[in-house]
Amino acid sequence: MELSAIGWCDFSGGNANFVTGCTPVSEGCAHCYARSIYERFGRARDFERVRFDGDKLRRLARTRWPEYSPKRGAPHRPTVFVCDTGDLFHEAVQGAQVRDALRMMNRVANVTWIVLTKRAERMHELLVPFGRLPENVWLGVTVENAGNLWRLEFLRRTPAAMRFVSLEPLLGPVALGDASWLDWVIVGAESGPRRRPFDVAWAASVKDECAALGVPFFGKQSSGLRPSEPLLFDGEECKQWPGSRS
């Protein structure tokens, strides 16, 4: 697999997308980048048909990975973001299919699997019976504004070795509050021609909170036509990884 264009993971796409398609759940979904890819090829309706591809999952399990993280450097395991054009915890994905995916991630222990969802309640419902996730599975929720901070509570109550939040697209000021239990915070603005307003001060406030809490902060991108506009604080980027301040 080729390196991912997403700054906070090494690999995504390809067989890692064993769940494809999704449906909106909140404001952050309005300008979904995955949907825009389907729309570009006149397949918007296909995107709303959620599919679980067991063959992709089996091929993913057989993939050979490097012995280091290309973006973090040795000795870290490579990070793979799964289902970046879907949601593993979508209501159309069966509980048994979710468990199959987690068993695969458990078996392939030389990879760090990154799982991100907006469906925090269903994530909690399915994973609590599963038991504590292995340390190589990073579990996260998306929170785009203060109105969806409730997702953090379901994440906090879900047994995982590593838990993170992605504030992307950040659509307004957010205060994390007592979130010292978090292992990572990612912040990014919306990109594209229809991007909504973004204030760097919102991200700076979260960065200051993370510093006070001792939680690594990863500034992914600022507002721009393309998702490559650097998010700068006093002229510098801040890209911290779990377990590191570099």
N, C-alpha and C positions, 0 to 999 in steps of 0.2 A: 504494500500500500504506500501511496505517496504521502509526504508530509501534509498535515492539515493546514488550511488557511486560517483556522481558528487559533488565536495566539496562545490560549491556555491549555492546549492539548497537542500531542504529537501527531496523532492519526484520527481520522474520522472518514465517514462516507464508505463507499464500497460495501463489502460484506458486513461492516459494522452497522449498516442501516437495515437490520433484520426486521424492524418495524418501520413502515412508511405510511405517510398520510396522517392527517390530524384534523381536528375541528376546534374552533375558537372557544376559549373559556374566560378570557378577561381582556383588558385593554391592551396588554402587551402583544396580543395576537393580531392586532388590526393590520399591521404591515409585515406579516410573517415572511421571512426571507425564503423559507422552503416553499410556501405557497407561490411566491413570485416566480420561482423556477418553473413550476408546473404551468403557471399562467403564460409564461413566455413561449411555451410550446403548445398553447391552446388546450391544456389538460387540467384546468382548474377543478373540474368535477372529479377527476381521478384522485386529486389530493384528499378529498373528503372521504374516500374509501380506504379505511385503515386496514393494513394487511400485516400479518405476521408471516415471515418467510423462514421456515425451518431449515431449508437448504442453505440459506445464507448463514444462519447461525452455526450450522455444522461446518461450513467452509471457514468461518471465522475461527472456530476452535482449532482448525488445522493450520492456520496462518503462522508463518515463521516471523518472529519479531526480533529486532536488534536487542542486544544485551544492555542497552543504555537508552536513556531518554535524549533524543536528538536536540530538544529545546532546553533541557535542563543540564545535560551532560552526565557522564558517569558519576556515581554508580547507580543512579535512579532507574527504576523500571520504566519502559515506555508507557505513555499515557494514551488511552484510546477512548474517545468519546463515542458512545453507542447511540444509535437512533437519533442522529442530529436532524433528520427530516421527519421525525415522528415522536411519539411519546410512549415509552414502554408501559406506562400505567394508564393509557387510554382505556376507556370503558369497553372498547371493542376488542381489546387484547385479553384473552382468557387468563385466569389465575394460573392455570397449569403451564401456559406458555411463558408467563413471567418467571415461574419457578424453574423451567427448563433453561432460560437465559441465565439466571443466577447460578444454577449448578455449573453451567459452562464456565462462567467467570471464576467460580471457586476452583474448578479443575485447572484452568490456565492461570497459574499463580505467578508467572513471570511477567505479567502485564498488569498495569493499573487501569481498571475499567472505570470510566466516569459516566454516571447516570444522572440525568437532569430532567426534572418534570415540573409542570405547573399543577398537576393533579396530586397535591400533597396528601389529601385525605385518603384517596384510594391507595396511594403508595403505603401509607401507614397501615391501612386495613390489610393489605396483602403481605407486608413484610414482617409485622409483629409475630404472626404464627411461624414464619420462616426461621426466626431466631436471629441472633447477631450476625451481620454480614461479615465476610472475611475482610482482612485489612487492605486487600488490594482492590476493593470496591469502594469508590468515592461516591457518596449519595448527596444530591443537591436538589434545591428547589429554586425556581425563578420567582422573584418578587420585583415587580416593575414600579410600584408606587406604595405609599403608606397604607392604602386600602387593602392591600394583599399581604400585609405582614403576618396575617394569621397563618399563612403556610409555614412559617418558621416554627410554630408550636408543634405542628404535626411532624416536622423534621426532627425537632428536639426529642420527641417521644418515640422516634423510630430507632431501633437498635442498629447502629452502624459504627464502624471503627473510625470513619472519617466523614464529616458532614460539612457541606458548604452551601452558600447562597450566591446566586447570580442575579445581580441587580441590573438586568439588561433586557430590553431597553429601559434605562432609568428615565421615568417620565415626570418625576417630581422629587421634592426632598423626602428623604427617608431617614428615620432615626432607629438604629438597631436596638438600642436599649441594653438590657442585660443579656448580651449574646456572647459572653466569654467562652461558651461551650462550642461555638463555631470553630472550625479548623481552617476556613478559607472564605474570603469574600471577593467576588469578581464584580467589577462595575464597568458598564459600557453604555454609550449613547446609541440612539437609533441612527441608522445610515440609510442612504437612498434618497431619491427625489421627493418622496413624501414624508421624510423624517419630521418628527415632531420636535418642538423646542427642547433644548437641553442647556442647563446652566452648570458650568464646571464647579461652581460653588457647592452644588448638591454632592458631587463626587468627592470634593475636598473635605466636606463635613463627614462623610462616611470614612474616608481615609484617616481622619483625625480620631474618629471613634475606634477604628481598628487598632491604631497605634496605642490608644489608652487601654484597650482590652487585651493587647498582645496577640491579635489575630492577623495573619498575613493578608495583605491587600494586593489585588491584581487589577491595575487599570488597563482595561482592554482597548478601548477606543473612544475618541471624542466624536462629536457630530460632524458628518461629512457625507458627500455623495457616495463615497465608497467606504467599506468597513476597514480602512487602513489609516484613518486620521488619528495620529497619536494623542493620547490623553495626557496632557502636561500639567504639572504642578510646579510653579516657579521655574518653568522651562525644562523640567525633567520628568521622565516617565517613572512610574512606580510599578514594578512587576515582581511581586513576591509570590513564592510557592509555599505550599504547606511544608512545615519543617525547615523553612529557610527564610532569611531576611534579605537575600540577594536578588 
